[in-house]
């Protein structure tokens, strides 16, 4: 009989891997050119209608053009902020680079939500509680919607990892899927929302949400594990034991140490028993915890 394998230690998220795969934000000049052409056409029409409507049309087009220019300047500045932060993050390829990147981001101050978010992601591997504190200190009220959602999804994910779904709930309630266009990020938001709902009394809503995002979709990459984790909690709450176990088996196939959180203190005995069964089936040695009851 083959000797059971030892379960590897729990893996720790490494922001440098995600950064290496991330695409640096760029200004889409082709889109700007199309908008510019449209503005020229509108101006031509406005000038051409002066004999009929006077200068009212020109005035309206002038105001709209000024608003468009102001919005364009804001987009340019926002994109430049993203580019600068990505340049800093790309230094974090090892421990020394990570420390240097954290120092540079910290120098930008806590009022820069994007820099604070990036710093929290870099600190997550070594000090999750410190990363959580950074995210909790970000004032998202003055930030654009996509930045608010990114901060909230990261914070809610950390709350869930720390066994605090009740704290994650009000954060998730403010999270909006419709503002996210990146498929992988959108799936991450959905997974965090679904797990939070499942662990705070809205299991049916969690199940409905997860039906839209399949962990088997290769486009989701490492987010698939987060979706499967959400499935485990959702099917536990809806009493779909077979589906729960199936999700666990898929996690074990991809990264068995990701089943460790289901064995944490406070997890339901049923959940812990299912994890031990799945790991044993996968060929890993497990050790059941025993309770000693005083007489």
N, C-alpha and C positions, 0 to 999 in steps of 0.2 A: 504493500500500500504506500502511495506517495505521501511524503510528509507535507502537511498543510503549510502554505506560505504565510509569512507574517504580513500583517496589514501594514503598508507604509505609513509614516507619520502624515498628519493632515497637511495638505499643500497650502501654501500661502500665496495670495494674489501678488503678482509682480507687474507693476505698472509699466516697467520698461518694455515688456513683451508687447503690450497693447500699443505703446507709443511707436515701437518699431514698425507695426503694421498700419498705423494711422496715416491718413493722407493729410498733408499740410494744406490748410485752407487757402484757396486762391481766388483772386478776383476774376470773375467770368467775363472777359472782355467781349466775347461774342454776344452775350446777353446785353451788355451795355451798348454795344453797337446797334443792336436791334431796337432797343429803347430809344436811343438817340435818333435813329431813322424815323421812328414813329413820332417823336417830338417835332422833327422838321416838317413832316407831313401835316401834323395838326396846326403848326404855325402857318404853313402855306394856306391851309383852308381858312384859318382865322383872318389872315390878311386879305384873302380873296373875297371874304364876305363883308368887308368894311363898307362897301357901297350900299349894302342891304340892311345891316344891323348896327352900323357905326363901329365904334371902338370897344363896345362891350365884349365882343368875342375875343379881341386881342387882350383885353384886361384879364378875362377869366383864364385864358391860356397862359398869360404871364404869371398869374398867381399859382396855377398848377405846376408850371415849370419851376418856380422858386421852391415849392414844396418838394418836388421831385429831386431837385439839386440838393436840398437839405438832407433828404433821406439818403441820397447817394453818398454824401459825405459821411453820414453816420455809419452806413454799411462799410465804407472804406476803412474808417477808424476801427470798427469792430473786427473786421477781417485782419487788420494789421495787429491788433491785440492778440488775436488767436495765433497768428504766425509767430509773434515774438515768444509766446508761451510754448508753442510747439518746438521752437528752436532750443529753448532751455531744456525742455523735457527730453529731447533727443540726446542730451549729454548723459542721461541717467542709464547708461548701459552696464554699469557696475556699481559697487558700493560707494567708491569715491565720487563717481559722477553723480550718483543719486544725492549724496550729501551736498555737493556743489550746486546741484539744481534746486534743492530745497532751500539753500541759503539765498540763492538769487530770487526765488519766488517769494520768500519771506521778506526780502528787502522791498518788494513792491507794496507791502502793507496789507492789512486785513480788509481794507475797503474794496480792493480789487477782487471781485467774486471769482473771476476766472482763474486768477493766480492762486487764490486760496484753495479752490477746488483741485487744481493741479497739484498743489503741495500736499493736500490731504491724500490724494491718490498715491503719491510717492511714499508717504509715511505709513500707508496702510499695512505694508508687509511687516514692518518692524514694530509699529505701535498703533494698533487699530483704535484704541481709546483716544489717543491724541488726534488721530485723523477724524474721529467722530466729533471731538471738541472743536476742531477747525470748521467743520461743516455746520455745526450748530451755531457758530458765531457769525456765519455769513448772513448779511441782510439782503435777501433776494428781492425785496420790494422794489428796488430801483433798477433791477436788472431786466433785460428782455426775457420774454417767455421761455425760449429754449434754454437759456442759462439757468433760470429758476427750476425748470424740470430736471436738468442734469444734476443740480445740487440736491434736489429732493429725492431723486432716484438713488443716488449714492448714499444719502443719509438713511433712507428707509432700508436699504440693503444692509447697512451696518447694524441698524437696530434689530433687524431680523436675525442676523448672524450672532448677535449678543443675547438672543432670546427675549427681545422686547417688542413683540408685535403690536402691543397696545400703543407704544410710542410711535411706531411706524404708521399707524392708521391715519392720524390727522395729517401727516406728511403726504401720504399716498392720496388722500382725498383731494389734495390740491394739484396732483400730477395729471397732465393732459397728454394723451396719446396723439391727438390731432396736430400738435405743434411739432412733432418729431417726424422727419422725412427719411432718416437713415434706417433701413430695415433692421439692422442688428441692434441699434440703440432702442428702437421701438419695441422689439421683442424683449429686451432687457427691462424696459419700463413695465411691459405687460406681465412679465414673470414676477417682478417685485410686487406689483399691484395684486396679482392673483394670490401669491403666498400670504400677503397681508390680509386680504379678504378671507381666505380660508381659515386663518388662525384667529380671526376676530368676528366670526359669526356670519359671514356672507359667502358660504361655500358655493352656493348655486351660481352666484355672480362670478366667482373665481373660475368655476368649471366652464361657464359660457365664454369667458375671456380667453381661456387657454385653448379652446377649440379653434381659434383663429391662428395660433402660432404653434407650428409643429417642431418639436426638438430634432426631428430627422431632417429638417431643411438645412443643407450644407451652408447656406448663406449666413446662418446665425452663428456659426463657429463655436467659440467657447461659451457663448450665451446659452447653448443647448443644455448644459449642465444646470444652469439656473432655472430654465424652463422645466426640466425634469424634477428638480427639487420642489418647485411650485406644484407640480402634479402630485408628488408624494403627499404633501400636506392637504391638497385639495381632495384627493381621493380618500384620504384618511377621514376627512370631515364628512364626505358624502357617503362613506361606508362602502366604497367600491374597492374592496380588498384586493381583488385580482388585478385591477388597473394600478393600484398603489405598488404592488409587488413587481409588476411589469416595469414601472418607472424606475424602481430601485435596481432591477436587473440591468437596465440600460445604463444607469449611473455606474454600476460595478464594472460593466464592460469597458467604459470609457476612462474612468478614474475612480477606483474603489475607495480611495481615502476620502472622497467627497461624501461618503456615507457616514463619516464620523460625527458630523453635527447632529444627526438623528439619534445618536447615543448619548448626547449630553445630559447632564443633570436636569431634571424637570421634563424630559421627553416622556411621552406616554409609554407604558410598558408594552403595549401592542406594537408601537412603532419600533421600539428597541428589539423586540422579539423578531419582527420581520427583517430587520437589518441583520441580525445574527444568522437567520436562516439563509438570507441571500448571500452573505459572505461565505458561509460554510459551503453553499452550493458552488460558489465561485472558486473554492479551494483555499480560502484564507482561514487562518486560525483565529478564533474569537474566544473571549473570556466573558462569561456571564457574571454579572454582579449579583452578589447574594446579600440579603439583609439579615442582620443579626438582631433578633428581638429579645429584649431583656425580659426575664421572667419576673 
